[in-house]
Amino acid sequence: MTPGADGAAPRRRGRPPRTRSGAGPDARTRILEAARTEFALRGYDKTSVRSIARAADVDAALVHHYFGTKDEVFGAAIEVSFEPALVLPAILDGPEEDMGERLARFFIGVWENPASRAPLLAVLRSALTHEPSKVLRGFLLRRLLERVAAELDVPDPTFRAELAASHMIGIAILRYVVRAEPLASADPEKIVAMVAPTLQRYLADR
C-alpha cells in the first residue's frame, strides 16, 4: 500500500477508523443504536453481527459480549421502546378486572408516542420475515405477557400469553406498518376500548 503525503498509510475505503473500538461506558449504547439502524436499513436477514459492529465502530466480539446472538441484539432493540421492568408493576398494580385495559393502553401508548414509535417502527418493519417475528413474539411473551399471566395465577398461562401476543402484534403490524384502513386511522381510545376486553379474557378469565 502506497503511503500518503504525510507518510501514513491511507485508510482502507469503506472501513471507518477504529478510534472507538474498545469497550467503554457508551459502547453498549452505540451498539444498540447501530443495531436499530442496521435492522431498519437492511432488514433482519441482511443484517449481521459484523455489520452491526462495523456501524458501531467496535469489534464483533464486543457485540457478542454485550448481547450474544443476532436474535438477542434484535430483542434488545425492541426492549428499549417497551421497558418491561418499568411497565410490569404499572400493569399489575390495580384492580384485576381492569388489567386488560391497562395493558391495551400501555401497548397502544408506546406506538402513539412519536419518541418510541419511530425507532420501534423501523425495527418492526424488518420483523415481517419469519425469524424476527419469532423474536418479537418471544420478547412479548417472556418479558411481559407470561409474567402478567403468572401473577394472575390462571390456568394455561403460556397459552393465554400466546393469544395475547398474537393479538397485539397483529394490531401493531396492521395499524402502523401495513396501514390497513379503517384500523390505521381509528382513534386510539376506540382501539383500547375494543381490545381491552379481549386481552382481559385471554389473560385473566378463569
N, C-alpha and C positions, 0 to 999 in steps of 0.2 A: 504494500500500500504506500503510495507516494505521500511524503509529509507535506503539510501545508506551509504557508509562508512563514508562520511563526515557529516551525519546526515540529509541531504536534501533528500526530496522525489524525486525518479528518474522521469525523464520526460517521458510522455506517448509516446510509439513507434508511429512513423509516424506523430507526431504533432510538428511543428517547434517551437522553443522558441519565445515568444511573445514580444521580446525586442523592436520591431519597430512598435507595433500595433497601436500606437496613430497617429493622423493626424500630418503631418509635411510638410515642403516645398517640399519634394520629394515623399510624399505619393501617389499623383495622378500619377506621373511618374511610380512608382513601380507598381501600379495597372494596368496601361495601358500596361506596358511591360509583366506583368504576364498574362494579358488577351490575348495578342497576342500569347504567348507561349502556353497557355491552349487551345485556339481555334485550333492552329496548331497541337498539340499533340492528343487532344481528339476529335476534330471535334465540330461543333456547338451544336449538340443535347446533347452530353455528358458533355459539359462544363456548369457549373452553377456559379451563383454569389458567392456561398460559396467556390467553388473550386478556383475561381479567388482570393478571399480574402485570402484563406489559402496559395496560392502560393506567394501572395504579402506580407504575414505576417501582415495583417490588419483585422479588424472586417468587417463582411459583411455589416454592417450599413454604413461603410465609403465608400464602393463601391457604394451603393445606393446614398449616399450623393453627390458624385462627378459625377456619371453617370446615376443614375436611374435604368432602367431595363437592362436585358441582351442584348436586341436589341440595346440599346443605347451605351453599352460598345462596342459591335461589330462595330457599326457605328463609334465610336471614334477611334477604332483600324485601320479602313480603312482611316479615315481622316488624320492621321499622315502622310501617304505617299502622299496624294494629296494636302494638304494645300490650300484649296479653297480660303481662304481670300487673299492669296498672288497671286494666279493664275488668279482669275477673272479679275482684271484690265489688266493683260497682254493679256488675250484672247480678251477682249473687246476693247482694245486700238489698233487702226489701221483701215485700210480700211475694211468696212463691207464685201466686196466681197472676202476677204482673211480670214475671220473668221473661216471657216471650216478647212482650212489648219493649222491655229494656234491651234485650238482645237485638231485636229488629232495629230499634232506634240507634243503637251503637253502630251496627253494621252499615246502615244507610248513611249515618252521620259521617263515617270515615270517607265514604265515596262523595258525599256532597260538599265536604270541606276541600277547597281548591288546594290547600297546602299538602294534604295527604293524598288527594285524588290523582294529581299529575304523576308523581313517581309510581304509584301503585298501578295506574292505568297502563303506563309504559311496560311494567313488568307483566301485567295480566295479558296484554296483547301477545306476548310470547308464550303464554300458557295455553294457547288453543291447540297445541300439539299434545300428544298423549302424555309424555313424561312430565312436563311442567304442570299439567292439570293434576296429575297424581301427587306431585309435591305440594301444590296449593291445597288440595283436598286434605292431604296428610297434615299440613300445618294447622288448618282449621279444626281438624279432629283432635290431634294430640294436644295442641296448645290452648284450645279454647273449649270446643263443644263437649269433648269427652269429660273434661273437668267439670263443666256445668252439670252434665247428666249425672256424674258420680256424686256430686254434692247433693243432688236432689234425691238420691237413694231410690232410683226407679229400676224396674227390671229391664234387661237388654239395653244398657246404656250405650254401648258401642253402636248397635243398630240404630238407635234413636239419633245418635250424633251423626251417623252417616246420612240419614234422611235430611237432617237439618243442614248439613254441609252441602249436600246436593242442591237443596232449595236455594241457599244463599249464593252459591257460586253461579247457579243458573241466572238468578236475578242480576248479579253483577255483570255477567257476560252479555246478556240481552240488553240491559239498560245502558251500560257505559261503554261497551266495546262494539257490539253489533248495532246499537242504537235502534232497536226494533220498536216501532210505534204500535200501540199508544203508550207502551211502558216507558219509552225513552223520555217523553215529555210529561209524564204523570207527576203530580205533586208528591214530594217525598212523604208528607204526612199521610196521604192516601195509601201509599205503598206500605208504610209502617202499620197503619190500621188494618190493612188486608193481610199482611204477612204475619203479624204478631200472634193471632190465634193459632195459626198453623204451627209456628215454632213452639208455642206453648204446648200444643197437643203432642208434637213429636217428642219433646224433652221431658215434660212434666206429667202428662196424663197417665194415671195409674189404672 
